[in-house]
Amino acid sequence: MKKILIVVILTIGLSGCYKDDFIQPIPEVKEQLQIKDAVGIKLESAFVTTEVAMNVKMEVAQSVTIKIFDISNRVVSKETMDVKAGDNILKVYTSALPSSAYRIGLFDSKNNQLGITDFNKL
């Protein structure tokens, strides 16, 4: 009985000191970038100068395309990337765009629109 008790105590004691390497902290998403829905796109600010943070939220990991449309609804920029399930904080660089109103959309691999939002380039 003593041997079993010692083994149990050692097991508990040693496992308590074991570092769980597989648990990684998830960076907290700023309040301005939080999305309540399961899928969507959100910019940190609707007024942009050279860059803006963006959250792309997905239910599953997949390849998505982000398109920027001008006021005439023409695509002026597009980029395809792989995103993970959950929040994906990205940077959008806008210094090459002239001052105007724009729309930024999120599309899946079949070109289905998953989200859209507007911004103004100052």
C-alpha positions as CSV (number, residue, x, y, z in Angstrom):
1,M,0.0,0.0,0.0
2,K,2.9,2.4,0.8
3,K,4.5,1.7,-2.6
4,I,1.2,2.6,-4.4
5,L,0.8,5.7,-2.3
6,I,4.4,6.8,-3.0
7,V,4.0,6.2,-6.8
8,V,0.7,8.2,-6.8
9,I,2.3,11.1,-4.9
10,L,5.4,11.2,-7.2
11,T,3.2,11.0,-10.3
12,I,1.1,13.9,-9.1
13,G,4.1,15.9,-8.0
14,L,6.0,15.4,-11.2
15,S,3.1,16.1,-13.5
16,G,2.4,19.3,-11.6
17,C,5.9,20.5,-12.5
18,Y,5.5,19.5,-16.2
19,K,5.3,22.4,-18.6
20,D,2.6,22.1,-21.2
21,D,4.4,23.3,-24.4
22,F,1.4,22.6,-26.6
23,I,-0.7,25.3,-24.9
24,Q,0.0,28.6,-26.5
25,P,-1.5,31.9,-25.4
26,I,-3.9,33.5,-28.0
27,P,-3.2,37.2,-28.5
28,E,-6.1,39.3,-27.3
29,V,-8.0,41.0,-30.1
30,K,-8.4,44.8,-29.5
31,E,-11.9,45.9,-28.9
32,Q,-12.0,47.9,-32.2
33,L,-11.2,44.7,-34.1
34,Q,-13.6,42.3,-32.3
35,I,-16.2,40.5,-34.5
36,K,-19.2,39.0,-32.9
37,D,-20.2,36.9,-35.8
38,A,-18.5,33.6,-36.7
39,V,-17.2,35.0,-40.1
40,G,-16.4,38.6,-41.1
41,I,-14.1,41.4,-41.7
42,K,-13.5,44.5,-39.7
43,L,-11.1,47.4,-39.9
44,E,-9.6,49.1,-36.8
45,S,-10.8,52.5,-38.2
46,A,-12.9,53.8,-41.1
47,F,-10.4,56.6,-41.7
48,V,-7.0,55.5,-43.0
49,T,-3.8,57.2,-44.0
50,T,-1.0,54.7,-44.9
51,E,-2.1,51.5,-43.1
52,V,-4.8,50.0,-41.0
53,A,-5.2,46.9,-38.9
54,M,-7.9,44.4,-40.0
55,N,-9.4,41.3,-38.5
56,V,-10.5,38.5,-40.8
57,K,-12.5,36.0,-38.8
58,M,-13.3,32.5,-40.1
59,E,-15.0,29.4,-38.8
60,V,-12.5,27.1,-40.5
61,A,-9.0,27.5,-41.9
62,Q,-9.1,28.3,-45.6
63,S,-7.8,30.3,-48.5
64,V,-9.5,33.7,-48.8
65,T,-9.3,36.7,-51.2
66,I,-9.4,40.3,-49.9
67,K,-10.4,42.8,-52.6
68,I,-10.4,46.6,-52.4
69,F,-13.0,48.3,-54.5
70,D,-13.0,52.0,-55.5
71,I,-16.0,54.3,-55.6
72,S,-17.0,52.9,-59.1
73,N,-16.9,49.4,-57.7
74,R,-13.8,48.4,-59.6
75,V,-11.2,46.2,-58.0
76,V,-8.1,48.3,-57.3
77,S,-6.3,45.7,-55.2
78,K,-6.7,42.0,-54.4
79,E,-4.7,39.5,-52.5
80,T,-5.3,35.8,-51.7
81,M,-4.0,34.3,-48.5
82,D,-4.5,31.4,-46.2
83,V,-6.1,32.2,-42.8
84,K,-6.7,30.1,-39.7
85,A,-10.0,29.4,-38.0
86,G,-10.8,32.3,-35.6
87,D,-9.3,35.8,-35.6
88,N,-6.6,36.7,-38.1
89,I,-5.1,40.2,-37.4
90,L,-3.6,41.6,-40.6
91,K,-2.3,44.9,-41.9
92,V,-3.7,46.7,-44.9
93,Y,-1.3,49.1,-46.6
94,T,-3.0,52.0,-48.4
95,S,-0.3,54.5,-49.2
96,A,-0.5,53.7,-52.9
97,L,-4.2,54.5,-53.0
98,P,-5.4,58.1,-53.8
99,S,-7.6,59.8,-51.3
100,S,-11.1,58.6,-51.8
101,A,-13.8,56.2,-50.4
102,Y,-13.2,52.5,-50.7
103,R,-14.9,49.2,-49.9
104,I,-12.9,46.1,-48.7
105,G,-14.4,42.7,-49.2
106,L,-13.7,39.2,-48.0
107,F,-14.3,36.3,-50.4
108,D,-13.9,32.5,-50.2
109,S,-12.2,30.3,-52.9
110,K,-15.5,30.1,-54.8
111,N,-15.8,34.0,-54.8
112,N,-18.7,34.0,-52.3
113,Q,-18.7,37.3,-50.4
114,L,-18.1,36.6,-46.7
115,G,-18.0,40.2,-45.5
116,I,-17.6,43.8,-46.6
117,T,-16.8,47.1,-45.0
118,D,-16.0,50.7,-46.1
119,F,-13.1,53.0,-45.4
120,N,-11.9,56.5,-46.4
121,K,-8.3,57.0,-47.5
122,L,-7.3,60.5,-46.2
